Amino acid sequence: MIFSAAQSQPNCGSSYKSNYRVAIIGGGPAGCACALALAQTGVTDIVIVEAGDYSQFRIGESISSETLLLMQALNIDQAFLQQNHAPCFGNCSYWGSDKRGYNDAIMNPLGHGWHLDRSKFNRFLAVQASERGVHLLTSTKLSGSIPDATGFNLTLTQSSAKNKKSVTIHADFVVDASGTRAVFARQRGSFKLNDLSLVCMAARFPLLNHDQLNDEKLNHDKEISGLTHIEAVEQGWWYGAHLPDRSLLLTFYSHAATVKAQRLQHTENWLALLAKATNSKSLIRSNQVADEIQSFVAPSYCLNQLSGRNWLAIGDAASAWDPITSQGITKAIANGIEAAQFIGSPENEFTFAQTIKKMHQNYLTMRSQLYQLEQRWPESSFWQKQHL
């Protein structure tokens, strides 16, 4: 793993035991929240199986102030505040009109939300879990699972710089928190329903230095540094936010066909499209990107089967939401906390799965309402599909 000396590191590695009460596949917000909630109830012998090592870049994402209530329930709120993520005071948007609209936190009694350094945030959650006795295996993938009378035998592939090795552990119960891969649920035969995926093409722009931050010409940049920026365009929509390190993240969301046709994986084509989005273009100082254009799939779906004997799926593994809702992380943490209350009771696990399905139906209504607000491009294939 790659960490600076000043960063807290999760207690992780390649060592393992042969038997666990609960195995959680995926060490993101949903998986770590579930592990923390289970530990609070006195459950021991929990293992998180994480495919990465918390050093990879992750798309930045906003969380609302209400998320802090969930962290309070896990007793990690004060530690989170010490992480110094950037405040998010709401959003400004060009959606449904070329006039700017605001939705800010000034009237929210809980205050502002945050723009996260996602890699740092995920690592923080892993540290909190490991400090509470949760066993964390990093750089470890689930390659197979076989049910038995008391749970599952899980085959894990552990990777290091030098080699790979396979190990087998037993878990009485498995939680699939592997994100949109839904790796364990798919091994159980689950598949995705109503999948309407977007593709995200993202770039980061260099840090603003001290002189730039004090430049009067950057009043607009200083303003949006505390706001999420959203702009609808004919081919999709743009998202912008200043991350805790003051770099600017700009992302474009559209369908895969548009990305392919316009070859948006090439920086010059991506910048040319950005130039047509005048409000988003105004956020940057120059066309110098900090790294290459990166692409991410942003799916929207619900699994047909969310639970079974001795297992259940949570977070994006169970139900992924369009990023326009800005609720992915909050939903994941809430899922993890709630799931911990149901583990061990087949009847309750079924109830939890039904709750997730109901939430997804409510989400579909919300997504439809949000996209219906934009009617400026009736002939656009993107908006026609989003309006269905």
C-alpha positions as CSV (number, residue, x, y, z in Angstrom):
1,M,0.0,0.0,0.0
2,I,1.1,3.6,-0.5
3,F,0.6,6.0,2.4
4,S,2.4,9.1,3.6
5,A,3.9,9.0,7.0
6,A,1.2,11.4,8.3
7,Q,-1.7,9.3,7.2
8,S,-3.5,6.8,9.4
9,Q,-3.2,3.3,8.1
10,P,-5.8,0.6,8.5
11,N,-4.5,-2.5,10.2
12,C,-4.5,-4.8,7.2
13,G,-2.5,-7.3,5.4
14,S,-2.5,-10.8,4.0
15,S,-2.8,-12.8,7.3
16,Y,-6.2,-14.4,8.0
17,K,-8.1,-16.9,10.1
18,S,-10.0,-19.9,8.7
19,N,-13.4,-19.1,10.3
20,Y,-15.4,-15.9,10.6
21,R,-18.8,-15.0,11.9
22,V,-19.4,-12.4,9.1
23,A,-17.4,-11.9,5.9
24,I,-18.0,-8.5,4.2
25,I,-17.0,-8.4,0.5
26,G,-15.9,-4.8,-0.2
27,G,-14.3,-2.3,2.1
28,G,-16.0,0.9,0.9
29,P,-18.6,3.0,2.8
30,A,-21.3,0.3,2.8
31,G,-19.0,-2.5,3.9
32,C,-17.1,-0.5,6.6
33,A,-20.4,0.9,8.0
34,C,-21.8,-2.6,8.3
35,A,-18.7,-3.8,10.0
36,L,-18.7,-0.9,12.4
37,A,-22.4,-1.3,13.2
38,L,-21.9,-5.1,13.8
39,A,-18.9,-4.4,16.1
40,Q,-21.1,-2.0,18.1
41,T,-23.6,-4.8,18.8
42,G,-20.8,-7.1,20.1
43,V,-20.3,-9.3,17.0
44,T,-16.7,-10.5,16.7
45,D,-14.8,-12.4,14.1
46,I,-15.7,-10.0,11.2
47,V,-13.5,-9.8,8.1
48,I,-13.6,-7.2,5.3
49,V,-12.3,-8.5,2.0
50,E,-11.2,-5.5,-0.1
51,A,-10.0,-5.8,-3.6
52,G,-7.9,-2.5,-3.5
53,D,-5.5,-1.0,-1.1
54,Y,-7.0,2.4,-0.5
55,S,-4.4,4.2,-2.6
56,Q,-6.3,4.4,-5.9
57,F,-7.9,7.6,-7.0
58,R,-11.6,7.7,-6.6
59,I,-14.1,10.1,-8.1
60,G,-14.9,12.9,-5.5
61,E,-18.4,13.0,-4.2
62,S,-20.5,15.3,-2.1
63,I,-22.2,14.2,1.1
64,S,-25.0,16.1,2.9
65,S,-24.9,17.3,6.5
66,E,-27.4,14.5,7.3
67,T,-24.6,12.0,6.7
68,L,-23.0,13.2,9.9
69,L,-26.0,11.8,11.9
70,L,-25.1,8.4,10.5
71,M,-21.5,8.8,11.5
72,Q,-22.7,9.8,15.0
73,A,-24.6,6.5,15.2
74,L,-21.3,4.8,14.4
75,N,-19.4,7.0,16.9
76,I,-17.0,8.2,14.2
77,D,-18.3,11.7,13.6
78,Q,-15.6,13.6,15.6
79,A,-12.9,11.6,13.9
80,F,-14.4,12.4,10.6
81,L,-14.5,16.1,11.3
82,Q,-10.7,16.0,12.0
83,Q,-10.1,14.7,8.5
84,N,-10.7,18.3,7.2
85,H,-12.7,17.5,4.0
86,A,-13.8,20.6,2.1
87,P,-17.1,22.1,3.1
88,C,-20.0,21.9,0.6
89,F,-22.5,24.7,1.1
90,G,-24.9,23.4,-1.5
91,N,-25.0,23.5,-5.3
92,C,-25.5,25.9,-8.1
93,S,-27.0,24.5,-11.3
94,Y,-27.9,25.3,-14.8
95,W,-30.7,22.7,-15.2
96,G,-33.9,23.3,-17.1
97,S,-32.8,26.9,-17.8
98,D,-29.7,28.8,-18.8
99,K,-30.2,30.9,-15.6
100,R,-28.3,29.8,-12.5
101,G,-30.2,28.3,-9.7
102,Y,-29.2,27.6,-6.1
103,N,-29.9,25.0,-3.5
104,D,-27.8,25.9,-0.5
105,A,-27.5,24.8,3.1
106,I,-28.0,28.2,4.7
107,M,-31.4,27.1,6.1
108,N,-30.3,23.6,7.1
109,P,-30.2,23.3,10.9
110,L,-27.4,20.6,10.5
111,G,-25.2,23.0,8.5
112,H,-23.2,22.3,5.4
113,G,-22.1,19.0,3.8
114,W,-18.7,18.1,2.4
115,H,-16.8,17.6,-0.8
116,L,-14.7,14.5,-0.1
117,D,-11.3,13.2,-1.0
118,R,-12.8,9.8,-1.7
119,S,-9.7,7.7,-1.3
120,K,-8.9,9.4,2.0
121,F,-12.5,9.0,3.2
122,N,-12.6,5.3,2.3
123,R,-9.3,4.8,4.0
124,F,-10.6,6.6,7.1
125,L,-13.6,4.2,7.4
126,A,-11.3,1.2,7.0
127,V,-9.1,2.6,9.8
128,Q,-12.1,3.1,12.1
129,A,-13.2,-0.5,11.4
130,S,-9.8,-2.0,12.0
131,E,-9.4,-0.1,15.3
132,R,-12.6,-1.8,16.5
133,G,-11.2,-5.2,15.9
134,V,-12.5,-5.9,12.4
135,H,-10.0,-8.0,10.3
136,L,-9.2,-6.3,7.0
137,L,-7.7,-8.1,4.0
138,T,-6.6,-5.7,1.3
139,S,-5.5,-6.4,-2.3
140,T,-7.8,-9.5,-1.9
141,K,-10.5,-10.5,-4.4
142,L,-13.3,-13.0,-4.0
143,S,-12.8,-15.6,-6.7
144,G,-15.3,-18.3,-5.6
145,S,-17.9,-19.2,-3.1
146,I,-19.6,-22.5,-2.2
147,P,-22.5,-22.7,0.3
148,D,-22.5,-25.4,3.0
149,A,-24.7,-26.3,5.9
150,T,-23.5,-23.4,8.1
151,G,-22.5,-20.7,5.7
152,F,-20.0,-20.3,2.8
153,N,-16.6,-21.4,1.9
154,L,-14.9,-18.4,0.2
155,T,-11.9,-18.7,-2.1
156,L,-9.9,-15.5,-2.0
157,T,-7.0,-14.4,-4.3
158,Q,-4.5,-12.3,-2.5
159,S,-2.1,-10.2,-4.7
160,S,1.2,-8.6,-3.8
161,A,4.0,-7.0,-5.7
162,K,5.7,-10.4,-6.0
163,N,3.0,-13.0,-6.4
164,K,-0.6,-14.2,-6.0
165,K,-1.9,-16.9,-3.8
166,S,-5.3,-18.4,-3.1
167,V,-6.7,-19.0,0.4
168,T,-10.0,-20.4,1.6
169,I,-11.9,-19.1,4.6
170,H,-15.4,-20.0,6.0
171,A,-18.0,-17.5,7.0
172,D,-21.3,-18.1,8.7
173,F,-22.8,-15.1,6.9
174,V,-21.7,-13.1,3.9
175,V,-22.5,-9.4,3.1
176,D,-22.0,-8.3,-0.5
177,A,-20.8,-4.7,-0.4
178,S,-18.6,-5.0,-3.5
179,G,-20.2,-2.1,-5.2
180,T,-21.5,-2.3,-8.7
181,R,-19.5,-5.5,-9.4
182,A,-21.9,-7.3,-7.0
183,V,-19.4,-10.1,-7.2
184,F,-20.9,-12.4,-4.5
185,A,-24.5,-11.8,-5.4
186,R,-23.8,-12.6,-9.0
187,Q,-22.2,-15.9,-7.9
188,R,-25.5,-16.7,-6.3
189,G,-27.3,-16.1,-9.6
190,S,-28.5,-12.5,-9.1
191,F,-28.7,-10.1,-12.0
192,K,-29.3,-6.5,-12.6
193,L,-32.8,-5.1,-13.4
194,N,-33.6,-1.8,-15.2
195,D,-29.9,-1.0,-15.8
196,L,-29.6,2.5,-17.2
197,S,-25.9,3.2,-17.1
198,L,-24.1,6.5,-17.7
199,V,-20.5,6.9,-18.4
200,C,-18.5,9.5,-16.5
201,M,-15.5,11.1,-18.2
202,A,-13.4,12.9,-15.5
203,A,-10.4,15.2,-15.3
204,R,-8.7,17.1,-12.6
205,F,-7.2,20.5,-13.0
206,P,-4.1,21.7,-11.0
207,L,-4.2,23.2,-7.6
208,L,-5.0,26.8,-7.1
209,N,-2.0,28.5,-5.4
210,H,-2.2,31.1,-2.7
211,D,-1.9,34.1,-5.1
212,Q,-4.6,32.7,-7.4
213,L,-6.9,32.2,-4.4
214,N,-6.5,35.9,-3.5
215,D,-6.9,37.1,-7.1
216,E,-10.0,39.3,-7.4
217,K,-10.6,37.8,-10.8
218,L,-11.2,34.5,-9.1
219,N,-14.2,35.5,-7.1
220,H,-16.3,33.1,-9.1
221,D,-13.9,30.3,-8.4
222,K,-13.8,31.1,-4.7
223,E,-17.6,30.9,-4.7
224,I,-17.9,27.6,-6.4
225,S,-15.1,26.1,-4.2
226,G,-17.8,25.7,-1.6
227,L,-20.6,24.7,-4.0
228,T,-21.2,21.8,-6.3
229,H,-21.6,22.9,-9.9
230,I,-24.0,21.2,-12.3
231,E,-24.7,22.2,-15.9
232,A,-27.0,20.4,-18.3
233,V,-26.0,20.4,-22.0
234,E,-27.4,18.7,-25.1
235,Q,-25.3,15.6,-24.8
236,G,-25.5,15.1,-21.1
237,W,-24.4,17.0,-18.0
238,W,-21.4,18.4,-16.3
239,Y,-20.4,18.2,-12.6
240,G,-17.7,20.3,-10.9
241,A,-16.3,20.6,-7.4
242,H,-13.1,21.8,-5.8
243,L,-11.6,18.9,-3.8
244,P,-10.0,19.3,-0.3
245,D,-6.6,19.8,-2.0
246,R,-8.1,22.8,-4.0
247,S,-7.8,20.9,-7.3
248,L,-10.8,21.2,-9.5
249,L,-12.7,18.0,-10.5
250,L,-14.8,18.2,-13.7
251,T,-16.8,15.3,-14.9
252,F,-19.1,14.8,-17.9
253,Y,-21.9,12.3,-17.7
254,S,-23.5,10.8,-20.9
255,H,-24.3,7.5,-22.6
256,A,-21.6,5.2,-23.8
257,A,-22.6,5.8,-27.4
258,T,-22.0,9.5,-27.1
259,V,-18.6,9.0,-25.5
260,K,-17.6,6.6,-28.2
261,A,-18.9,8.7,-31.1
262,Q,-17.1,11.8,-29.9
263,R,-14.0,10.0,-28.7
264,L,-14.1,11.7,-25.3
265,Q,-11.4,9.5,-23.9
266,H,-9.0,11.9,-25.8
267,T,-8.2,15.0,-23.8
268,E,-8.5,17.4,-26.8
269,N,-12.0,16.1,-27.6
270,W,-13.2,16.3,-24.0
271,L,-11.9,19.9,-23.7
272,A,-13.6,20.8,-27.0
273,L,-16.9,19.6,-25.6
274,L,-16.2,21.5,-22.3
275,A,-15.6,24.7,-24.3
276,K,-19.2,24.6,-25.5
277,A,-20.5,24.4,-21.9
278,T,-19.7,28.0,-21.1
279,N,-20.6,27.9,-17.4
280,S,-18.5,24.8,-16.7
281,K,-15.7,26.1,-18.8
282,S,-15.5,29.3,-16.7
283,L,-14.5,27.2,-13.7
284,I,-11.0,26.4,-15.1
285,R,-8.0,28.7,-15.4
286,S,-6.4,26.9,-18.4
287,N,-6.7,23.7,-20.5
288,Q,-3.9,22.1,-18.5
289,V,-5.3,18.9,-16.9
290,A,-3.5,17.3,-14.0
291,D,-3.8,13.8,-15.5
292,E,-5.4,11.9,-18.3
293,I,-9.1,11.7,-18.8
294,Q,-10.4,8.9,-16.7
295,S,-13.6,7.0,-17.4
296,F,-16.0,5.4,-14.9
297,V,-19.3,3.6,-15.3
298,A,-22.2,5.1,-13.4
299,P,-24.9,2.5,-13.4
300,S,-28.5,2.6,-12.2
301,Y,-30.1,-0.7,-11.3
302,C,-31.5,-3.0,-8.6
303,L,-30.6,-6.7,-8.2
304,N,-33.4,-9.1,-8.8
305,Q,-32.4,-11.0,-5.7
306,L,-30.9,-9.1,-2.8
307,S,-30.6,-11.8,-0.2
308,G,-30.6,-15.5,0.4
309,R,-29.7,-18.1,2.9
310,N,-26.9,-16.7,5.0
311,W,-26.2,-13.7,2.7
312,L,-27.5,-10.3,1.7
313,A,-26.3,-7.4,-0.6
314,I,-26.0,-3.8,0.5
315,G,-25.0,-0.4,-1.0
316,D,-24.3,-0.2,-4.7
317,A,-24.0,-4.0,-4.9
318,A,-27.8,-4.1,-4.1
319,S,-29.0,-1.0,-5.8
320,A,-27.0,1.7,-7.6
321,W,-28.4,5.2,-8.1
322,D,-27.8,7.8,-10.8
323,P,-25.1,10.3,-9.6
324,I,-27.5,13.2,-10.2
325,T,-29.2,12.3,-6.9
326,S,-25.9,12.8,-5.0
327,Q,-27.0,10.2,-2.4
328,G,-24.6,7.3,-3.2
329,I,-22.4,7.5,-0.1
330,T,-25.2,8.4,2.3
331,K,-27.3,5.5,1.0
332,A,-24.4,3.1,1.3
333,I,-23.6,4.0,5.0
334,A,-27.3,3.9,5.9
335,N,-27.6,0.5,4.2
336,G,-24.6,-0.8,6.2
337,I,-26.0,0.3,9.5
338,E,-29.5,-1.1,8.8
339,A,-28.2,-4.4,7.5
340,A,-26.3,-5.0,10.7
341,Q,-29.6,-5.1,12.6
342,F,-31.0,-7.9,10.3
343,I,-28.1,-10.3,10.0
344,G,-28.8,-13.7,11.5
345,S,-32.6,-13.8,11.0
346,P,-33.9,-15.1,7.6
347,E,-37.2,-13.3,8.1
348,N,-35.6,-10.0,8.9
349,E,-33.1,-10.4,6.0
350,F,-36.1,-10.7,3.6
351,T,-37.7,-7.6,5.1
352,F,-34.4,-5.7,4.6
353,A,-34.3,-6.8,1.0
354,Q,-37.9,-5.6,0.5
355,T,-37.0,-2.3,2.0
356,I,-34.1,-1.8,-0.5
357,K,-36.5,-2.6,-3.4
358,K,-39.0,-0.1,-2.1
359,M,-36.3,2.6,-1.8
360,H,-35.2,1.8,-5.3
361,Q,-38.7,2.4,-6.6
362,N,-38.9,5.7,-4.8
363,Y,-35.5,6.6,-6.3
364,L,-36.8,5.8,-9.9
365,T,-39.6,8.3,-9.3
366,M,-37.1,10.9,-8.0
367,R,-34.7,10.3,-11.0
368,S,-37.6,10.7,-13.5
369,Q,-38.6,14.0,-11.8
370,L,-35.1,15.4,-11.9
371,Y,-34.5,14.6,-15.6
372,Q,-38.0,15.8,-16.6
373,L,-37.1,19.3,-15.3
374,E,-34.8,19.6,-18.3
375,Q,-36.8,20.1,-21.6
376,R,-34.5,22.3,-23.7
377,W,-33.3,19.6,-26.1
378,P,-36.3,17.5,-27.1
379,E,-34.5,16.0,-30.1
380,S,-31.4,14.9,-28.1
381,S,-31.0,11.1,-27.9
382,F,-29.6,11.5,-24.4
383,W,-32.5,13.4,-22.9
384,Q,-35.1,11.3,-24.8
385,K,-33.7,8.2,-23.1
386,Q,-33.5,9.9,-19.7
387,H,-37.1,11.0,-20.0
388,L,-38.4,7.4,-20.6
